[in-house]
Amino acid sequence: MTLQVMSAARRHAGAVSCDQTELMSVTARPRDVAVAYSKGTPLKTAIESRTSDRIDEVVVAAESEIADRYGAKSQGGTSLAPRV
């Protein structure tokens, strides 16, 4: 849902404003990122539809790719969240 749609819905419900805030997210290791994306997002459904019994292998492969690209130390990044 876009910020504009959320703002319109909030105004309709009586809220005064809705904007975005930037949040920092930090993980201890690449595995945390791999598990979060592979098992904690709608991506899980896509993975399971292709390889329902191999999701743990996907997590290990994703962890390896993340570590190769960004290193094995803690990872951090920003995300946008709606603020009412």
ABEGO torsion letter per residue (X at the ends): XBAAAAAAAAAAAGBABBBBBBBBBBBABAAAAAAAAAAABAAAAAAAAABAAAAAAAAAAAAAAAAAAAEABBBBBBBBBBBX
